[in-house]
Amino acid sequence: MTYEVVGSICELFPEQQITEKFKKREVVLEVQDGMYPQFVKIEFVQDKCSLLDDYSKNETVKIFFNLTGRSYVGKDGNTGYITSLRGWKMERQGDAPSNSSYTNEASAPFSDDDVPF
């Protein structure tokens, strides 16, 4: 599932080498959603980590991302679930609208009652 979000960068984390073959880098956007700002962490992995190199805090950007999820069985035998927002493209925004929003691949806006994923 592909989505996009516009917001202001409030955190840019350094690249993390998770395993010998896997690395990731995370960014947190402040997204205006009605009366309350939302802080959304999006991860970029492998060769996409370098997409964050030319950005800095307080820039307004649009990030295109996929919503992914998987299950796992813990050592205690219980099933757990992981949901990820995995970025794959990032663009600077000029004067972005003051009320940023999520949209899906077809660019149809969500109402306040809809969950964006």
C-alpha positions in Angstrom: 0.0 0.0 0.0 1.4 3.4 -1.0 0.7 6.7 0.7 2.2 10.1 1.0 2.4 12.7 3.8 3.4 16.3 4.0 4.9 17.7 7.2 7.8 19.5 8.8 11.0 17.5 9.8 11.4 17.6 13.6 13.9 14.8 13.9 16.5 13.2 11.6 18.2 10.2 13.1 21.6 8.9 12.1 21.9 5.8 10.0 21.8 2.5 12.0 23.6 -0.7 10.8 21.1 -3.3 12.2 22.8 -6.4 10.8 25.8 -6.9 8.5 23.4 -6.7 5.5 20.6 -4.4 6.8 20.7 -0.6 7.6 18.0 1.9 8.3 17.5 5.6 8.9 14.5 7.3 10.5 12.9 10.7 10.2 10.0 12.2 12.3 7.6 14.5 10.7 5.2 16.9 12.5 2.0 16.6 10.6 -1.0 18.9 11.2 -4.1 16.9 11.7 -7.0 19.1 12.8 -6.3 20.7 16.1 -3.5 18.5 17.2 -0.1 17.9 15.5 0.9 14.3 14.9 4.5 13.1 15.1 5.0 10.4 12.5 8.2 8.3 12.3 9.1 6.9 8.8 12.0 4.6 8.2 14.2 4.5 5.1 16.1 1.3 4.5 19.2 0.1 2.6 20.0 2.4 -0.4 17.1 4.7 0.5 18.9 5.9 3.6 20.9 8.3 1.5 17.7 10.1 0.5 17.7 11.9 3.9 21.3 13.2 3.5 20.3 16.6 2.0 17.5 17.4 4.4 17.5 19.2 7.8 15.2 19.9 10.7 12.3 22.3 10.1 12.1 21.7 6.3 8.7 21.0 4.9 8.7 17.8 2.8 6.5 15.3 1.2 7.4 11.7 1.8 6.0 8.8 -0.2 5.9 5.6 1.8 4.6 2.1 1.9 2.6 0.7 4.9 4.0 -2.7 5.8 3.3 -5.2 8.6 4.4 -8.6 9.7 3.9 -11.0 12.5 6.4 -12.9 14.7 6.4 -15.5 17.4 8.3 -14.4 20.6 10.3 -16.6 22.9 7.3 -16.9 25.1 5.3 -18.4 22.2 3.0 -15.3 21.9 2.4 -13.8 18.5 3.4 -10.1 18.1 2.9 -7.7 15.2 5.1 -5.0 13.7 3.8 -2.2 11.5 6.2 0.0 9.6 6.0 3.1 7.4 8.8 2.6 4.9 9.8 5.7 2.9 11.0 5.4 -0.7 10.9 9.0 -2.0 11.2 12.5 -0.4 10.6 15.9 -1.9 11.0 19.5 -0.6 7.8 21.5 -0.5 7.7 25.2 -1.1 4.9 26.9 0.8 3.1 23.8 1.9 -0.5 24.1 3.0 -0.9 24.8 6.8 -3.1 21.8 7.2 -1.0 18.9 5.9 -2.7 15.6 5.3 -2.2 12.0 4.3 -3.4 10.8 0.9 -3.4 7.4 -0.7 -1.9 6.5 -4.1 -4.9 7.9 -5.9 -4.5 11.2 -4.1 -7.9 11.1 -2.6 -8.0 13.0 0.7 -9.1 11.3 3.9 -11.8 12.9 6.1 -11.1 13.3 9.8 -13.1 10.1 10.4 -10.9 7.9 8.2 -7.8 6.1 9.2 -5.1 6.8 6.5 -3.9 3.1 6.5 
